[in-house]
Amino acid sequence: MNIVVSSEMHTVCPEFVGACITANIENSEFSAELWREIDTLSGEFRATLTTESLKVIDSIQATRRIYKLCGKDPSRYRPSGEALVRRVLQGKPLHKVDTLVDLINLASMKFGYSIGAFDADKFCGDTLALGIGREGEPYEGIGRGMINIAGMPVYRDAVGGVGTPTSDNERTKVSLSTSRLLVLVNGYDGNEKLVRATAEYIIGLAGRFCSATGASYCIYK
């Protein structure tokens, strides 16, 4: 898969750096060991963060800033990296989806990045382009129905939008039958070292909990 960052995105975020992870995986419904790690991290956040202080974490703050620059209110359409931690801090349980989605959520919480996970067999074409959502652009968020992505960063394949920091698209979502995984880590803070660490952490989790083989990642800007 070719990943292209559009000129309009470079204009609002010249420092952007992303990581594209690919792997062959075996998904499952639930992993108790994974959820022990999620619960441990959640407890650490509740002991050290508030719903206000989490906003100044560099990775989260940068994504919020890009939303504002693109014309979107990050408090109304929260990026997933922030939304997950915020939910924990409010004492709400995280949704248990499946092992693959759950481990991506763990990585997103740990590093603060909004991370897209996709079934690589569901893409149309061989290129994903990162741009900015347009008014009236159709987009069905996972479990959200049709959402307004105008002013959001959005990845598009040959058919249309597949991923935003707020929600990925129903059309390309992972499921229990997913065998070829593609993950995108979005570093709107320009911190390549942390983006690489996030990618390596995800590969490690996928190996432990989803029997990942052939896993690798590349950096794109």
C-alpha positions in Angstrom: 0.0 0.0 0.0 1.3 3.5 -0.9 0.6 6.2 1.7 0.5 9.8 0.4 0.3 12.9 2.5 -1.5 15.6 0.5 -0.3 19.2 0.0 -3.3 20.5 2.0 -2.3 18.4 5.0 1.3 19.4 4.6 0.1 23.0 4.7 -1.6 22.7 8.1 0.8 20.2 9.5 4.2 20.3 7.9 5.7 18.3 10.8 3.4 15.3 10.3 5.0 11.9 10.5 3.1 8.6 10.3 3.8 4.9 10.6 2.2 2.2 8.4 2.2 -1.3 10.0 1.3 -4.4 8.1 1.0 -8.0 9.4 -0.7 -11.3 9.0 -2.8 -11.9 12.1 -5.3 -14.2 13.8 -8.0 -12.3 15.7 -10.0 -13.5 18.6 -13.0 -12.4 20.6 -11.2 -11.7 23.9 -7.9 -11.9 25.7 -7.9 -11.8 29.5 -4.2 -11.2 29.6 -4.5 -8.2 27.3 -7.3 -6.7 29.4 -5.2 -7.0 32.6 -2.7 -4.7 30.8 -5.5 -2.3 29.8 -6.8 -2.3 33.3 -3.3 -1.6 34.8 -2.7 1.3 32.4 -6.2 2.7 33.2 -5.4 2.6 36.9 -2.2 4.5 36.3 -4.0 7.2 34.3 -6.7 7.6 37.0 -3.9 8.1 39.6 -1.9 10.7 37.5 -4.2 12.5 35.1 -7.4 14.5 34.9 -9.7 15.3 32.0 -8.0 18.7 31.7 -4.4 17.6 32.1 -4.6 14.9 29.5 -5.2 17.7 26.9 -1.6 18.9 27.3 0.0 15.6 26.5 2.0 16.4 23.3 0.5 13.8 21.0 -3.1 14.6 22.1 -2.6 18.4 22.1 -1.1 18.3 18.6 -4.1 16.3 17.2 -6.5 18.8 18.8 -4.6 21.7 17.3 -4.8 20.2 13.8 -8.5 19.7 14.2 -8.9 23.4 15.0 -6.6 24.4 12.0 -8.7 22.2 9.7 -11.9 23.7 11.0 -13.2 21.0 13.4 -14.1 21.3 17.1 -12.0 18.6 18.9 -14.2 18.8 22.0 -17.3 17.8 19.9 -15.5 15.3 17.6 -12.9 14.0 20.0 -9.8 12.2 18.5 -9.8 8.6 19.7 -6.5 8.8 21.5 -8.0 11.5 23.8 -11.5 9.9 23.9 -10.3 6.6 25.3 -8.3 8.1 28.1 -11.0 10.6 28.9 -13.5 7.7 29.2 -11.2 5.9 31.7 -10.8 9.1 33.8 -14.6 9.5 33.9 -14.9 6.1 35.4 -16.6 4.6 32.4 -15.7 1.1 31.2 -14.0 0.7 27.9 -15.8 -1.2 25.2 -14.6 -4.8 24.7 -14.7 -5.2 20.9 -12.2 -8.0 19.9 -8.6 -8.7 20.7 -7.2 -6.7 17.7 -9.3 -3.6 18.3 -8.6 -3.8 22.0 -4.8 -3.9 21.6 -4.9 -1.0 19.2 -6.9 0.9 21.8 -4.3 0.1 24.4 -1.5 1.5 22.2 -3.6 4.6 21.5 -4.1 5.2 25.2 -0.4 4.5 26.1 1.0 6.9 23.5 -1.9 9.3 22.9 -2.0 8.9 19.2 -5.1 8.3 17.2 -4.5 5.0 15.5 -6.4 3.5 12.6 -6.7 -0.3 12.2 -8.0 -1.7 8.9 -8.7 -5.0 7.1 -6.2 -4.7 4.3 -8.3 -6.9 2.0 -11.2 -4.3 2.1 -9.3 -1.4 0.5 -10.0 -0.3 -3.0 -6.8 0.4 -5.0 -3.2 0.5 -3.8 -3.0 4.0 -2.4 -4.2 5.8 0.7 -4.1 9.6 0.6 -4.2 11.7 3.8 -6.2 14.9 3.2 -9.0 17.0 4.9 -12.7 16.1 4.9 -15.0 18.1 2.7 -18.6 19.3 3.3 -21.1 16.7 2.3 -18.5 14.0 1.9 -20.2 10.7 2.8 -18.6 8.8 5.7 -20.0 6.0 7.9 -18.1 5.8 11.2 -17.9 2.5 13.0 -20.9 2.2 15.3 -21.7 5.9 14.7 -23.7 6.0 11.4 -23.1 8.8 9.0 -20.8 11.5 10.5 -19.7 14.9 9.3 -16.0 14.7 8.5 -15.7 18.2 7.0 -12.5 19.7 8.6 -11.2 16.3 9.8 -8.0 14.7 8.6 -9.1 11.7 6.5 -7.4 8.9 4.7 -9.1 8.0 1.4 -8.7 5.0 -0.9 -10.0 4.8 -4.5 -13.6 4.9 -3.3 -13.5 7.4 -0.5 -12.8 8.0 3.2 -11.6 5.0 5.3 -10.2 6.6 8.4 -10.2 9.7 10.6 -8.7 10.3 14.1 -12.3 10.3 15.5 -13.6 7.1 13.8 -12.6 4.6 11.1 -15.1 3.6 8.4 -17.4 0.7 8.6 -16.4 -0.3 5.1 -12.8 -1.2 6.0 -13.0 -2.1 9.7 -11.3 -5.2 11.1 -13.4 -8.2 12.2 -12.8 -11.6 13.6 -12.2 -12.9 10.1 -9.5 -10.3 9.3 -6.2 -12.0 8.4 -4.3 -9.1 6.8 -3.9 -6.1 9.0 -2.9 -2.5 8.1 -2.4 0.0 11.0 -1.8 3.8 10.6 -0.2 5.8 13.5 -0.8 9.5 13.1 1.9 11.7 14.6 0.6 15.3 14.2 3.2 16.3 16.8 6.1 15.4 14.4 7.8 13.1 17.0 9.2 10.4 14.8 10.9 8.7 17.7 7.6 8.3 19.5 5.8 7.3 16.4 8.3 4.5 15.8 8.0 3.4 19.4 4.3 3.2 19.0 4.6 1.1 15.9 7.1 -1.3 17.5 4.8 -1.6 20.6 1.8 -2.5 18.3 3.9 -5.1 16.5 4.8 -6.6 19.9 1.2 -6.7 21.0 0.1 -8.2 17.7 2.7 -10.9 18.1 1.7 -11.7 21.7 -2.1 -11.6 21.3 -2.8 -12.1 17.6 -0.1 -14.5 16.5 1.2 -11.9 14.0 3.6 -13.0 11.3 5.5 -11.0 8.7 5.0 -7.8 10.7 6.8 -4.7 9.6 6.4 -0.9 9.4 7.5 2.1 7.4 7.6 5.8 8.2 5.9 8.3 5.9 5.7 12.1 5.9 
